[in-house]
């Protein structure tokens, strides 16, 4: 999946289990991007997600990038969907248990 941040396209991959384990609390803090803590959490999530394919996009690099709030929200949402934290559009929900 590709996202645009500050006019530049980046490829996102699902977080590894190690990354997910470390960054999971940031998803809770980034819930609505209403304050500085939420934005910091979103930046932590993106830095982790970009670290494999764009290691130059560190937390500090992201802080210095002109990113629109809508881009930030879309990128964090993409990471959450890719990592299985939220259902992707069109994915089955409420699957019945085997034997029901």
Backbone as a ProteinNet text record, in pm:
[ID]
protein_1_A
[PRIMARY]
XXXXXXXXXXXXXXXXXXXXXXXXXXXXXXXXXXXXXXXXXXXXXXXXXXXXXXXXXXXXXXXXXXXXXXXXXXXXXXXXXXXXXXXXXXXXXXXXXXXX
[TERTIARY]
84.8	0	89.4	47.1	123.4	44.9	115.1	55.6	140.6	79.8	151.6	167.2	290.1	322.6	407.9	357.4	432.8	465.2	373.8	394.8	484.1	524.5	613.4	543.2	551.8	486.3	576	515.4	586.1	507.6	580.2	517.7	510.4	393.7	374.8	358.4	416.2	396.7	339.4	279.5	230.5	347	316.9	419.3	455.7	581.1	620.4	561.6	559.5	508.5	590.5	720.9	805.7	770.5	751.1	711.8	574.3	482.6	346.9	345.3	424.2	432.2	480.5	576.4	632.9	539.7	472.9	400.3	250.1	198.7	55.5	-2.6	63.4	6.6	-8	74.2	63.3	-66.5	-118	-245.3	-357.8	-353.9	-455	-440	-316.4	-291.6	-323.4	-315.5	-336.9	-482.6	-571.4	-711.2	-777.2	-757.9	-831.8	-746.1	-617.6	-526.4	-573.4	-621.8	-676.4	-575.6	-460.4	-363.6	-222	-124.3	15.4	52.1	-2.1	29.2	-20.8	-137.8	-193.1	-107.9	-63.6	21.7	155.3	212.1	337	319.6	206	179.5	169.8	101.5	89.1	226.3	310.5	445.6	526	511.8	579.6	535.5	405.2	350.9	409.7	409.4	462.3	611.2	685.6	830.2	857.4	780.5	797.3	760.4	648.4	602	694.8	757.7	845.9	989.1	1022.2	1162.4	1229.2	1153.6	1215.1	1242.5	1149.7	1164	1213.7	1201.6	1247.7	1311.7	1425.7	1486.7	1525.5	1535	1566.9	1448.8	1328.9	1211.3	1196.1	1289.4	1288.7	1182.4	1167.8	1074.1	1109.8	1238	1280.9	1255	1279.2	1253.5	1105	1020.5	876.3	831.9	890.2	855.6	890	989.9	1031.7	965	874.3	806.9	671.7	641	510.8	407	336.2	235.7	99	4	-131.6	-194.8	-279.5	-346.1	-419.1	-482.8	-554.5	-457.6	-337.2	-236.5	-192.6	-172.4	-130.5	-236.7	-361.7	-471	-481.1	-474	-484.4	-368.9	-248.7	-132.9	-143.1	-183.3	-198.7	-309.7	-417.5	-526.9	-477.5	-396.7	-342.3	-254.7	-170.4	-84.9	-171.3	-275.4	-365	-433.4	-481.1	-547.1	-448.1	-330.9	-229.8	-184.8	-183.6	-135.9	-246.6	-367.6	-478	-541.9	-518	-576.5	-720.4	-755.5	-893.8	-924	-1050	-1090.4	-1074.6	-1024.8	-1017.2	-1155.4	-1177.3	-1305.5	-1324.5	-1446.1	-1476.6	-1435.2	-1372.5	-1334	-1454.5	-1465.1	-1581.1	-1575.3	-1690.3	-1697.2	-1804	-1789.6	-1886.6	-1891.3	-1777.5	-1774.4	-1823.8	-1899	-1950	-1840.3	-1847.4	-1751.5	-1779	-1676	-1691.8	-1786	-1875.7	-1968	-2092.1	-2109.6	-2230.7	-2342
-117.4	0	123.7	223.8	347.4	461	545	665.5	785.1	902.3	1025.2	1105.9	1143.7	1226.9	1343	1462.9	1579.6	1579.3	1528.2	1527	1414.8	1325.9	1216.1	1082.9	991.6	861.1	764.2	689.4	587.9	458.2	347.5	217.3	173.7	129	77.7	-72.8	-137.8	-281.5	-302	-418.5	-445.2	-439.5	-399.3	-400.2	-544.4	-566.1	-698	-714.8	-836.5	-857.4	-779.3	-771.6	-694.8	-546.8	-491.1	-350.9	-329.6	-419.4	-407.2	-411.4	-501.8	-514.1	-384.1	-319.9	-196	-77.2	-71.4	48.7	43.2	-72.3	-87.1	21.1	57	163.9	297.3	320.3	445	451	335.1	335.9	387	353.9	402.6	553.1	599.8	743.2	825.8	765.6	839.4	841.6	796.6	774.1	889.4	1013.1	1120.7	1238.8	1233.4	1341.7	1478.3	1482	1606.1	1686.6	1629.4	1702.8	1658.9	1721.9	1693.6	1548	1489.1	1349	1255.9	1286.6	1204.7	1216.1	1336.1	1355.8	1286.4	1295.3	1224.5	1074	1021.4	878.7	840.9	922.5	896.1	898	989.1	997	873.7	827.2	704.2	585.4	577.1	469.1	475.4	593.3	606.7	579.3	627.1	601.5	451.8	379.5	234.2	169.2	211.4	150.9	179.8	295.6	333.3	285.7	237.4	208.2	104.5	9.2	-94.3	-46.1	27.6	68.1	211.2	293.7	433.1	470.2	406.8	428.8	574.4	654.2	795.7	872.3	813.3	880.2	846.7	896.2	878.2	968.6	955.5	1041.9	1189.2	1222.3	1360.5	1406.7	1319.1	1355	1380.1	1297	1317.5	1447.8	1480.7	1606.7	1727	1714	1823.3	1822.5	1728.9	1717.2	1786.6	1859.3	1925.5	1821.8	1771.5	1667.9	1724.7	1712.5	1757	1662.6	1714.7	1627.1	1510.4	1535.4	1428.4	1319.1	1357.4	1259.1	1175.5	1240.1	1171.5	1069.9	1112.1	1023.2	904.9	932.3	825.6	726.5	775.3	686.8	597.8	653.4	573.9	470.4	510.8	417.5	304	336.1	233.7	135	184.1	96	4.5	60.1	-20.6	-130	-95	-194.8	-300.5	-257.9	-352.9	-448.2	-399.8	-479.8	-560.5	-551.8	-631.2	-577.6	-451.7	-394	-349	-320.9	-289.8	-365.9	-394.7	-469.1	-381.5	-441.4	-371.9	-369.6	-272.2	-266	-393.9	-447	-566.9	-695.6	-686.9	-809.9	-863.6	-994.1	-1050.6	-1017.7	-987.6	-962.7	-1054.4	-1085.8	-1168.4	-1309.7	-1363.5	-1499.6	-1596.6	-1693.4	-1792.2	-1888.7	-1935.8	-2035.7	-2167.8	-2247	-2379	-2462	-2532.3	-2618.2	-2547.8	-2417.6	-2349	-2368.7
0	0	0	-73.6	-82.8	-17.8	57	115.5	76.3	78.1	47.6	174.9	201	317.5	269.7	285.3	243.6	95.8	13.3	-130.5	-181.3	-94.6	-132.3	-105.9	-200.9	-187	-111.4	-19.8	57.9	53.3	45.6	51.9	197.1	238	374.1	368.7	465.9	484	623.3	647	782.9	881.5	1002.6	1107.2	1140	1174.9	1223.8	1364.2	1413.5	1549.4	1651.4	1630.2	1721.8	1720	1599.6	1589.3	1651.6	1621	1673	1824.7	1880.3	2026.5	2090.2	2025.5	2077.8	2057.7	1944.6	1906.4	1937.8	1978.6	2004	2095.8	2205	2288.9	2215.3	2113.9	2038	1958.7	1915.4	1843.6	1933.6	2059.8	2153.8	2172.4	2185.9	2206	2082.1	1962.9	1837.9	1794.5	1878.3	1840.1	1765.1	1806.2	1738.9	1693.6	1712.4	1673.2	1721.7	1844.2	1899.1	1979.4	2010.4	2090.8	2053.9	2117.9	2085.9	2112.4	2218.2	2249.8	2139.2	2084.5	1976.5	1850.2	1820.8	1703	1723	1842.4	1871.4	1852.6	1897.4	1882.8	1735.3	1655.6	1512.5	1445	1485.6	1429.7	1468.2	1590.6	1633	1548.1	1520.7	1438.9	1298.4	1239.3	1103.5	1096.6	1194.3	1195.4	1200.1	1280.3	1287.7	1154.9	1096.6	972	855.1	854.3	743.7	762.6	879.9	913.6	823.3	770.6	686.5	544.9	486	346.1	327.6	428.1	421.3	555.1	587.4	718.9	746	640.9	660.8	721.3	717.1	771.6	919.8	994.8	1139.6	1201.8	1329.9	1401.9	1378.9	1390.4	1369.3	1226.6	1129.3	989.8	967.3	1025.9	1012.2	1076.7	1191.9	1258.3	1172.2	1088.1	1000.6	864.4	841.4	712.2	717	610.2	601.3	562.9	662.8	641.8	680.1	590	620.8	722.2	811	907.6	840.1	726.9	657.1	610.3	567.7	527.2	646.9	759.2	880.8	924.4	924.2	964	867.6	737.6	637.4	650.3	677.1	689.6	813.3	925.5	1048.1	1029	963.9	935.2	845.7	746	656.1	732.2	821.9	901.6	988.2	1048.2	1133.3	1051.7	931.8	847	799.4	754.3	707.2	816.8	939.5	1051.6	1118.2	1064.6	1116.6	1243.3	1275.4	1396.3	1374.8	1250.7	1213.8	1085.8	1065.3	945.8	822	715.4	587.1	525.5	437.3	368	288.7	294	218.6	285.8	404.1	472.8	549.8	559.9	630.3	778.4	832.5	976.7	1035.3	1159.7	1226.8	1172.2	1135.6	1083.7	1190.5	1144.7	1239.3	1278.3	1402.5	1450.1	1383	1365.1	1306.1	1392.6	1327.5	1401.7	1449.8	1417.2	1462.8	1363.4
[MASK]
++++++++++++++++++++++++++++++++++++++++++++++++++++++++++++++++++++++++++++++++++++++++++++++++++++

